[in-house]
């Protein structure tokens, strides 16, 4: 934790994933289904095109930007010492302005302001939005539960301006006041060890955080199946991925940012004013602990 001595947590398992897109919806909008957007500028342009050509019936995205979207866009999220949030810099304001324009054009789903990951996924399964992030586990669900979508599924890297994917990091923590701290620490070492993480990764769609484990053939060798294709591609992107979410960003701060984004996207507040207020509140919360 920036500014604090010692260990904050044991790094446990990692995750990242591709962006899924609906080739049929791209083709209907006159967009090349074999060339999905890779950068945010292209994403914004394609999203507006899709909304116009579908008469507002098809949105490109089902959710508003979260902190990792700001990171992938190239926004500086905190100062170098990790003591102050800076996501209200000009680039952050620029990103939010683009999302405001998307919402006004119908390029964002009408329920994007309140969407959670699960509801965004359902919108994608129902083929009312054209792109959604996911994992190898989602691909198998599409095959079983949404065969119409599965036949038209496209798989690409998540959109970014940095060339580096987002890494989701899970940690395992031991309470500093634990009455059985030695046993708890020993158990944490066991759970986060290479052998246990590898066994876990073979059961669920996660990736180990232990050094060298991603060199295992399970993460490097394809076998012709879609699930393995996604797993190998995701493991490859993890080698240069970044955890864009600052460790100091609490759930309360995430809510502050989400509410500010909603106000700006709806036009209730300018993107700059909304982000300035959010950064100020997050910095106040950071200072008070």
PLY file of the C-alpha trace (Angstrom):
ply
format ascii 1.0
element vertex 289
property float x
property float y
property float z
element edge 288
property int vertex1
property int vertex2
end_header
0.00 0.00 0.00
1.61 3.31 -1.04
2.96 5.20 1.94
2.71 2.26 4.35
5.50 -0.16 5.29
5.22 -3.92 5.09
3.11 -6.32 3.05
-0.52 -5.46 2.26
-1.60 -8.88 0.94
-0.44 -12.05 -0.76
-0.97 -11.85 -4.52
-3.37 -14.69 -5.30
-4.86 -15.29 -8.72
-5.04 -13.00 -11.74
-7.52 -12.51 -14.50
-7.91 -10.72 -17.76
-9.97 -11.45 -20.79
-10.82 -10.61 -24.35
-13.51 -8.42 -25.76
-16.33 -10.37 -27.39
-18.23 -8.81 -30.26
-21.18 -9.75 -32.42
-20.05 -10.10 -36.05
-23.60 -10.10 -37.35
-24.41 -6.76 -35.70
-21.19 -5.29 -37.09
-22.05 -6.46 -40.60
-25.61 -5.09 -40.38
-24.18 -1.68 -39.51
-21.81 -1.80 -42.48
-18.76 -2.30 -40.26
-16.11 -4.88 -41.11
-16.82 -7.88 -38.83
-13.19 -8.99 -39.17
-11.78 -5.64 -38.02
-13.24 -4.72 -34.62
-12.02 -1.51 -32.96
-8.66 -1.68 -31.21
-8.39 1.93 -30.02
-10.88 4.19 -28.28
-11.10 6.67 -31.18
-12.09 3.84 -33.50
-14.50 2.46 -30.88
-16.26 5.80 -30.54
-16.57 6.25 -34.31
-17.88 2.71 -34.87
-20.32 3.03 -31.97
-21.91 6.16 -33.42
-22.11 4.51 -36.87
-23.82 1.45 -35.42
-26.36 3.52 -33.50
-27.24 5.60 -36.58
-27.51 2.71 -39.01
-29.61 0.61 -36.65
-32.00 3.46 -35.97
-30.96 3.49 -32.34
-31.88 -0.18 -31.83
-28.33 -1.47 -31.34
-25.81 0.01 -28.93
-22.12 -0.77 -29.08
-21.64 -0.92 -25.29
-23.75 -1.69 -22.24
-21.86 0.19 -19.52
-20.19 3.48 -18.70
-16.41 3.75 -18.06
-14.94 2.44 -14.82
-11.51 3.24 -13.39
-9.80 0.62 -15.58
-11.30 2.23 -18.68
-9.70 5.51 -17.65
-6.43 3.62 -17.29
-6.69 1.91 -20.68
-7.51 5.26 -22.26
-4.18 6.59 -20.99
-5.39 8.71 -18.07
-2.95 9.22 -15.22
-4.97 7.86 -12.30
-2.74 8.88 -9.36
0.41 10.90 -8.73
3.76 9.11 -8.70
3.75 8.67 -4.92
0.25 7.17 -4.89
-1.02 9.80 -2.48
-3.46 11.71 -4.68
-5.98 10.81 -7.39
-5.49 12.59 -10.71
-8.11 10.96 -12.97
-9.62 14.42 -13.52
-6.72 15.38 -15.80
-7.52 16.64 -19.34
-7.38 13.12 -20.77
-9.90 11.88 -18.19
-12.23 14.75 -19.05
-11.79 13.92 -22.75
-12.80 10.29 -22.20
-15.91 11.26 -20.28
-16.88 13.78 -22.94
-16.76 11.01 -25.53
-19.04 8.80 -23.44
-21.46 11.68 -23.01
-21.60 11.99 -26.80
-22.14 8.22 -27.17
-25.04 8.29 -24.73
-26.68 11.19 -26.57
-26.28 9.33 -29.88
-27.81 6.09 -28.56
-24.48 4.29 -28.86
-24.65 3.31 -25.18
-27.40 1.05 -23.95
-30.25 2.98 -22.32
-29.59 1.20 -19.00
-25.82 1.73 -19.09
-25.89 4.19 -16.18
-27.01 1.50 -13.74
-25.60 -1.58 -15.46
-23.55 -4.15 -13.55
-21.29 -6.71 -15.22
-24.02 -9.36 -15.08
-26.70 -7.18 -16.66
-24.29 -6.01 -19.37
-23.55 -9.65 -20.13
-27.26 -10.41 -20.49
-27.66 -7.52 -22.92
-24.87 -8.99 -25.01
-26.43 -12.45 -24.92
-29.73 -10.93 -26.06
-27.82 -9.33 -28.96
-28.95 -5.81 -28.10
-25.36 -4.62 -27.63
-22.47 -5.42 -29.94
-19.44 -5.64 -27.63
-18.78 -6.88 -24.10
-15.71 -8.00 -22.13
-15.54 -11.59 -20.93
-13.54 -14.74 -20.35
-13.20 -18.31 -21.58
-15.95 -19.27 -19.15
-18.34 -16.87 -20.90
-17.59 -18.44 -24.26
-18.77 -21.83 -23.04
-21.91 -20.23 -21.61
-22.65 -18.62 -24.99
-22.35 -22.00 -26.68
-24.90 -23.54 -24.31
-27.28 -20.66 -23.59
-27.09 -18.40 -26.65
-26.27 -20.52 -29.70
-27.44 -17.78 -32.06
-24.89 -15.41 -30.58
-22.21 -18.11 -30.42
-22.42 -18.66 -34.18
-21.61 -14.98 -34.72
-19.12 -14.43 -31.91
-15.93 -12.53 -32.55
-12.99 -12.44 -30.15
-10.53 -9.57 -29.93
-8.30 -7.80 -27.41
-9.92 -5.31 -25.07
-9.86 -1.79 -26.52
-6.99 0.33 -25.19
-4.70 3.23 -26.08
-1.75 1.93 -24.08
-1.03 -1.42 -25.72
-1.42 -3.12 -22.35
-4.44 -5.08 -21.13
-6.04 -4.66 -17.71
-5.03 -7.17 -15.05
-7.51 -8.03 -12.31
-5.65 -9.02 -9.16
-7.07 -11.00 -6.26
-5.31 -10.82 -2.92
-5.36 -12.97 0.19
-5.01 -10.99 3.41
-4.25 -11.90 7.02
-5.71 -9.70 9.73
-2.85 -7.98 11.55
-4.71 -8.53 14.83
-5.24 -12.25 14.25
-4.74 -14.37 17.36
-3.38 -17.18 15.17
-1.25 -15.10 12.83
1.55 -17.67 12.24
-0.97 -20.33 11.21
-2.89 -17.84 9.06
0.27 -16.71 7.28
1.32 -20.32 6.71
-2.11 -21.11 5.26
-1.90 -18.04 2.98
1.48 -19.24 1.71
-0.06 -22.65 1.02
-3.13 -21.33 -0.81
-1.10 -18.94 -2.98
1.63 -21.48 -3.78
2.30 -22.47 -7.38
0.93 -26.01 -7.06
-2.36 -24.93 -5.51
-2.85 -22.04 -7.92
-2.21 -24.30 -10.91
-4.74 -26.82 -9.65
-7.25 -24.01 -9.16
-6.64 -22.68 -12.69
-7.51 -26.07 -14.18
-10.94 -25.94 -12.54
-11.99 -22.33 -13.13
-11.07 -19.56 -15.60
-8.29 -17.85 -13.61
-4.53 -17.42 -13.98
-1.87 -18.02 -11.32
0.22 -15.13 -10.01
3.27 -17.29 -9.21
6.46 -16.72 -11.19
6.90 -19.02 -14.18
3.51 -20.71 -13.93
2.19 -19.08 -17.11
4.90 -20.95 -19.02
3.00 -24.21 -18.43
1.68 -25.72 -21.71
-1.85 -25.31 -20.33
-1.42 -21.58 -20.97
0.74 -21.70 -24.09
-0.44 -24.60 -26.27
-3.65 -24.52 -28.30
-5.74 -27.63 -28.94
-8.21 -26.29 -31.50
-11.00 -25.45 -29.04
-12.41 -21.95 -28.56
-11.96 -22.09 -24.78
-8.26 -22.89 -25.10
-7.83 -20.21 -27.74
-9.20 -17.60 -25.32
-7.15 -18.94 -22.40
-3.87 -18.90 -24.36
-4.51 -15.41 -25.74
-5.42 -14.06 -22.28
-2.35 -15.65 -20.69
-0.18 -14.05 -23.37
-1.66 -10.61 -22.71
-1.08 -11.00 -18.96
2.68 -10.87 -19.50
2.47 -7.14 -20.20
-0.85 -6.38 -18.47
-1.30 -3.63 -15.89
-3.50 -3.52 -12.82
-5.03 -0.16 -13.66
-7.17 -0.05 -10.51
-5.14 1.70 -7.77
-4.87 -0.41 -4.63
-5.93 2.65 -2.62
-9.25 2.95 -4.48
-11.91 1.74 -2.05
-15.42 0.57 -2.90
-16.71 3.88 -1.56
-14.42 5.75 -3.93
-15.56 3.60 -6.84
-19.14 4.62 -6.05
-18.11 8.29 -5.98
-16.54 7.95 -9.43
-19.45 5.93 -10.83
-21.95 8.59 -9.68
-19.83 11.37 -11.18
-19.65 9.53 -14.49
-23.43 9.08 -14.49
-24.03 12.80 -13.88
-21.71 13.78 -16.71
-23.01 11.22 -19.19
-26.60 12.36 -18.57
-25.60 16.00 -19.08
-26.43 16.99 -15.50
-22.87 18.22 -14.95
-19.94 18.94 -17.23
-17.33 16.16 -17.49
-14.70 18.44 -15.92
-16.87 19.52 -13.00
-17.99 15.94 -12.35
-14.45 14.54 -12.35
-13.06 17.45 -10.32
-15.67 16.81 -7.64
-15.05 13.06 -7.69
-11.28 13.44 -7.43
-11.65 15.91 -4.56
-13.92 13.54 -2.64
-11.70 10.52 -3.29
-8.66 12.49 -2.11
-10.54 13.52 1.03
-11.41 9.87 1.72
-7.82 8.86 1.04
-6.48 11.45 3.48
-8.88 10.43 6.25
-8.11 6.74 5.82
0 1
1 2
2 3
3 4
4 5
5 6
6 7
7 8
8 9
9 10
10 11
11 12
12 13
13 14
14 15
15 16
16 17
17 18
18 19
19 20
20 21
21 22
22 23
23 24
24 25
25 26
26 27
27 28
28 29
29 30
30 31
31 32
32 33
33 34
34 35
35 36
36 37
37 38
38 39
39 40
40 41
41 42
42 43
43 44
44 45
45 46
46 47
47 48
48 49
49 50
50 51
51 52
52 53
53 54
54 55
55 56
56 57
57 58
58 59
59 60
60 61
61 62
62 63
63 64
64 65
65 66
66 67
67 68
68 69
69 70
70 71
71 72
72 73
73 74
74 75
75 76
76 77
77 78
78 79
79 80
80 81
81 82
82 83
83 84
84 85
85 86
86 87
87 88
88 89
89 90
90 91
91 92
92 93
93 94
94 95
95 96
96 97
97 98
98 99
99 100
100 101
101 102
102 103
103 104
104 105
105 106
106 107
107 108
108 109
109 110
110 111
111 112
112 113
113 114
114 115
115 116
116 117
117 118
118 119
119 120
120 121
121 122
122 123
123 124
124 125
125 126
126 127
127 128
128 129
129 130
130 131
131 132
132 133
133 134
134 135
135 136
136 137
137 138
138 139
139 140
140 141
141 142
142 143
143 144
144 145
145 146
146 147
147 148
148 149
149 150
150 151
151 152
152 153
153 154
154 155
155 156
156 157
157 158
158 159
159 160
160 161
161 162
162 163
163 164
164 165
165 166
166 167
167 168
168 169
169 170
170 171
171 172
172 173
173 174
174 175
175 176
176 177
177 178
178 179
179 180
180 181
181 182
182 183
183 184
184 185
185 186
186 187
187 188
188 189
189 190
190 191
191 192
192 193
193 194
194 195
195 196
196 197
197 198
198 199
199 200
200 201
201 202
202 203
203 204
204 205
205 206
206 207
207 208
208 209
209 210
210 211
211 212
212 213
213 214
214 215
215 216
216 217
217 218
218 219
219 220
220 221
221 222
222 223
223 224
224 225
225 226
226 227
227 228
228 229
229 230
230 231
231 232
232 233
233 234
234 235
235 236
236 237
237 238
238 239
239 240
240 241
241 242
242 243
243 244
244 245
245 246
246 247
247 248
248 249
249 250
250 251
251 252
252 253
253 254
254 255
255 256
256 257
257 258
258 259
259 260
260 261
261 262
262 263
263 264
264 265
265 266
266 267
267 268
268 269
269 270
270 271
271 272
272 273
273 274
274 275
275 276
276 277
277 278
278 279
279 280
280 281
281 282
282 283
283 284
284 285
285 286
286 287
287 288
